[in-house]
Amino acid sequence: MTEATMTMRLPKGEALLGLLQRYGVYIAIVLLLLFNLVFTPNFFNLGNFRTQFVQVVPVLIVALGMALVIGTEGIDLSVGGVMALAAAIMPLYIGYGLIPVAVIAMLVGAVVGVINGSLVAFVGVQPIVATLSLMVAGRGVALLIAHEQMVSIMDPNILAVGRGSTAGMPYSVLIALVAVLLVAVLVHRTTFGKQLIAIGGSRRAAELSGLPVRRILLLVYVLCAALAAIAGIIGTARLGASVPSTLGNLIELSAITAVVVGGTPLSGGQVKVIGTVAGALLLQFISATLNQHNVPDAYSQITQALIILLAVYIQRARLAVR
C-alpha cells in the first residue's frame, strides 16, 4: 500500500496534519516565493539568491548538528557559544594558516561537545540544563580569550572561506552542501544513524537491546559542536573579523526552528535532513522578505517563535489524533 493510499484512508484531520508535517515547509517556501514574485522587486535576481544562500550557511550547518541531537530527544543550546569560541580562538593561531586554524577551532568545539555529551550521557543531566550552562560559559570564555575586543582577520585564505567562490559558487555554500551530504549519509546509510534514531525512539529500549547508548549520545553532541565550530569559522571569515560578543547570538533559536519546521519532532526518533535544509531556507527567505519590505528585525525573531509554536502544535495534534 502506498503512502498516498494510506493518507487517503486516514480521517481527514489526521491526514491534513500528516500532510502539513511532511510537506508544510515546502508549501510555505513555494507560497513565500510566489509572494515575492508579485510584491518584492528584484527578489528573483540571481545576485539576491546568491546572497541568501551565503547568509543561510551558518544557520544551516548548525541546524544539521541540532537535527542529530533532537533526533536523540535532546537539545543543544550551546551552539552559539561554540561559534563564539571558534571566533575567539582563530586570531591566536592565524599565522599557522587556514587548515591548522580550522582544525584547532573544531577541536575546541569538540571539547565543548564532549562536556555536553558527558553531562547528558554519563551524569544524567537534562540536555537543556547541560547545554544551557555551556551556552553561557562558552561565550564567557570566548570573551575572556578575546579580551572583549574585535580582532580583524587579514589572512586571504581564511577570508576566502566566507567570501570566495569558484565557478560562481561560494566556498561557504559548497561547504554547507558537503555537510548536508555527509549528515544525510550518516543518518540514512550507517549503523550509527540507525542507532541514533533508535535511541531517540526509546532510550530505555535501546539500552535493553544492547546498543551503546552513552557512546552514541556523546558522539552526537561532539558532532553538533564540531558543526557549530565550522559555522563559527565561516561566520568569522565572512565578517572579516573575530567578534565573539555577537557571533552566533540566538542562532540556537534559528537552528531549532529549522529542524522542527523541517519535520524532525522534538520527541526524537526521526531526523529529517532535507527538511532541515528546507526549514533553514524558509527562515532565510522570511528574513529577506521582511528586510526588503523594511520590517524591523525584531519581527523576524517573533516570526521564528510563532513558527516553532505552530510546528510543535502540528506535531502534538497529530499524536493526539492517533
C-alpha positions in Angstrom: 0.0 0.0 0.0 1.5 3.4 -1.0 1.8 6.3 1.4 -0.7 8.3 -0.7 -3.3 5.5 -0.3 -2.7 5.3 3.4 -3.2 9.0 3.7 -6.5 8.9 1.8 -7.8 6.2 4.2 -6.9 8.2 7.3 -9.5 10.5 9.0 -9.5 14.0 7.4 -8.0 15.7 10.4 -5.1 13.3 10.8 -4.5 13.2 7.0 -4.3 17.0 6.9 -1.9 17.2 9.9 0.2 14.5 8.4 0.5 16.4 5.1 1.3 19.6 6.9 4.0 17.8 9.0 5.6 16.2 5.9 5.2 18.9 3.3 4.3 22.1 5.2 7.8 23.6 5.0 7.9 23.1 1.2 4.4 24.5 0.7 5.4 27.5 2.8 8.5 28.1 0.7 6.5 28.0 -2.5 3.9 30.4 -1.1 6.6 32.8 0.1 8.4 32.7 -3.3 5.1 33.4 -5.1 4.5 36.4 -2.7 7.9 37.8 -3.5 7.5 37.2 -7.2 4.5 39.5 -7.1 5.3 42.0 -4.4 9.1 42.1 -4.0 11.0 43.8 -6.9 14.3 42.0 -7.8 13.8 39.2 -5.3 14.4 36.7 -8.1 17.6 38.4 -9.2 20.4 35.8 -9.3 22.6 38.0 -7.1 19.9 38.2 -4.5 19.6 34.4 -4.4 23.4 34.1 -4.1 23.3 36.4 -1.1 20.5 34.5 0.5 22.3 31.2 0.1 25.5 32.6 1.6 23.7 34.1 4.5 21.8 30.9 5.4 25.0 28.8 5.6 25.8 29.2 9.3 22.3 28.5 10.4 22.0 25.5 8.1 25.3 24.0 9.3 24.3 24.5 13.0 20.8 23.1 12.2 22.3 19.9 10.8 24.0 19.2 14.1 20.9 20.3 16.0 18.9 17.8 14.0 21.1 14.9 15.2 20.8 16.0 18.8 17.0 16.4 18.6 16.8 13.0 16.9 18.0 11.6 20.2 15.3 13.6 22.0 17.9 16.1 23.2 18.7 19.7 22.6 21.8 21.8 22.4 21.7 25.4 23.4 25.4 25.9 23.4 25.9 26.2 19.7 26.1 30.0 19.7 28.7 29.8 22.5 30.7 27.3 20.4 30.6 29.7 17.4 31.9 32.5 19.7 34.7 30.2 21.0 35.8 29.4 17.4 35.8 33.0 16.6 37.9 33.9 19.6 40.4 31.1 19.0 41.1 31.8 15.3 43.2 35.0 15.8 45.5 33.2 18.2 46.6 30.7 15.5 46.1 32.6 12.3 49.8 32.7 11.5 49.7 28.9 11.0 47.3 29.0 8.0 43.8 28.1 7.3 43.9 24.3 7.9 45.5 24.4 11.4 43.2 27.3 12.4 40.2 25.3 11.3 41.3 22.1 13.0 42.1 23.9 16.3 38.7 25.7 16.2 36.9 22.4 15.5 38.8 20.7 18.3 37.8 23.4 20.7 34.2 22.9 19.6 34.6 19.1 20.1 35.7 19.7 23.7 32.5 21.5 24.4 30.6 18.6 22.8 32.5 16.1 25.0 31.4 18.1 28.1 27.8 18.3 26.9 27.7 14.7 25.9 29.3 13.5 29.1 26.9 15.5 31.3 23.9 14.1 29.3 25.1 10.5 28.8 27.1 9.7 31.9 26.0 12.2 34.6 22.3 12.1 33.6 21.9 15.9 33.4 18.9 17.0 31.3 20.2 18.2 27.9 18.6 21.6 28.2 20.3 22.2 31.5 23.7 20.8 30.5 23.8 22.8 27.2 22.4 26.0 28.8 25.3 26.1 31.2 27.8 25.7 28.3 25.9 28.3 26.3 26.7 30.9 29.0 30.1 29.6 29.9 31.3 29.2 26.3 30.6 32.8 25.4 32.1 34.0 28.6 35.3 32.1 27.9 35.3 33.4 24.4 35.1 37.0 25.6 37.9 36.3 28.1 40.1 34.9 25.3 39.4 37.9 23.1 39.6 40.4 25.9 36.2 41.5 24.8 37.8 43.0 21.7 37.1 42.7 18.0 40.1 41.4 16.0 40.3 41.9 12.3 41.1 38.8 10.1 43.6 39.6 7.3 44.6 36.1 6.1 43.3 35.9 2.5 42.8 32.1 2.6 40.6 32.4 5.7 38.7 35.3 4.2 38.1 33.2 1.1 36.1 30.6 3.1 33.5 33.2 3.8 33.8 35.5 0.7 35.4 33.5 -2.1 33.9 31.4 -4.8 34.7 29.0 -7.6 32.8 28.9 -10.9 30.3 31.3 -9.3 29.6 29.0 -6.4 30.6 30.5 -3.0 33.0 28.3 -1.0 30.8 28.6 2.1 27.8 27.2 0.1 30.0 24.3 -1.1 31.0 23.5 2.5 27.3 23.5 3.5 26.4 21.2 0.7 29.2 18.8 1.7 27.9 18.9 5.3 24.4 18.1 4.2 25.5 15.2 2.1 27.7 13.8 4.9 25.0 14.1 7.6 22.4 12.5 5.2 24.7 9.6 4.6 25.4 9.3 8.4 21.7 9.2 9.3 20.4 7.1 6.5 23.3 4.8 5.4 25.2 3.9 8.6 24.7 1.9 11.7 25.4 5.0 13.8 22.4 6.7 12.2 20.1 3.8 12.9 21.3 3.6 16.5 20.8 7.3 16.9 17.2 7.1 15.7 16.6 4.1 17.9 17.8 5.9 21.0 15.5 8.9 20.2 12.6 6.5 19.7 13.1 4.9 23.1 16.3 5.2 25.1 15.3 2.5 27.5 14.5 0.1 24.8 17.8 0.9 23.1 19.7 0.1 26.3 17.9 -3.2 26.8 18.7 -4.0 23.2 22.4 -3.7 24.0 23.0 -0.5 21.9 26.0 1.7 23.1 23.6 4.5 24.1 26.1 6.5 26.1 28.8 6.4 23.4 26.2 7.4 20.7 24.9 10.3 22.7 28.5 11.5 23.4 29.3 11.4 19.7 26.1 13.2 18.7 26.9 16.1 20.9 30.5 16.2 19.7 29.3 16.3 16.1 26.9 19.0 16.8 29.6 21.2 18.5 32.0 20.5 15.7 29.5 21.6 13.1 28.8 24.8 15.2 32.6 25.5 15.2 32.6 25.2 11.4 29.7 27.7 11.3 31.8 29.9 13.5 34.8 29.7 11.2 32.6 30.6 8.2 30.8 33.4 10.0 34.1 34.9 11.1 35.6 34.6 7.6 32.6 36.3 6.1 32.7 39.2 8.6 36.5 39.5 8.2 36.8 39.9 12.0 36.5 37.9 15.2 33.6 39.2 17.1 32.7 36.7 19.9 30.4 39.1 21.7 27.8 38.9 18.9 28.7 36.0 16.6 26.1 33.2 17.0 23.7 35.2 19.1 20.3 33.5 19.1 21.4 31.0 16.4 20.1 28.2 18.6 16.6 29.6 18.1 17.0 29.6 14.3 18.6 26.1 14.3 15.8 24.6 16.4 13.2 26.3 14.3 14.7 25.0 11.0 14.8 21.4 12.4 11.3 21.4 13.8 9.7 23.1 10.8 11.6 20.6 8.6 9.7 17.7 10.2 12.1 16.4 12.9 9.9 16.0 16.0 11.2 17.3 19.4 10.2 13.9 20.8 13.1 12.3 18.8 13.2 9.1 16.8 13.5 10.9 13.4 16.0 13.1 11.6 14.8 14.9 8.5 17.9 16.2 6.8 16.4 17.6 3.6 13.5 19.0 5.7 16.1 20.8 7.9 17.7 22.3 4.8 14.2 23.5 3.7 13.5 24.9 7.2 16.7 26.9 7.2 15.9 28.3 3.7 12.4 29.2 4.8 13.7 31.2 7.7 16.2 32.9 5.5 13.6 33.8 2.9 11.2 35.1 5.6 14.0 37.3 7.0 15.0 38.6 3.5 11.3 39.3 2.6 10.8 41.3 5.8 14.0 43.1 5.3 13.2 44.1 1.7 9.9 45.4 2.9 11.6 47.5 5.6 10.2 45.5 8.5 12.4 45.6 11.7 14.5 42.5 12.5 12.6 42.1 15.8 9.6 40.9 13.8 11.7 38.2 12.2 12.5 36.8 15.6 8.9 36.9 16.6 8.0 35.1 13.4 10.5 32.4 14.2 9.0 31.9 17.7 5.5 31.7 16.2 6.7 29.2 13.6 8.1 27.0 16.3 4.8 27.0 18.2 2.9 26.2 15.1 5.2 23.3 14.1 5.1 21.8 17.7 1.3 22.2 17.7 1.0 20.3 14.4 3.2 17.5 15.8 1.3 17.2 19.1 -2.1 17.5 17.4 -1.2 14.6 15.1 -0.2 12.5 18.0 -3.4 13.4 19.8 -5.5 12.4 16.7 -3.7 9.0 16.7 
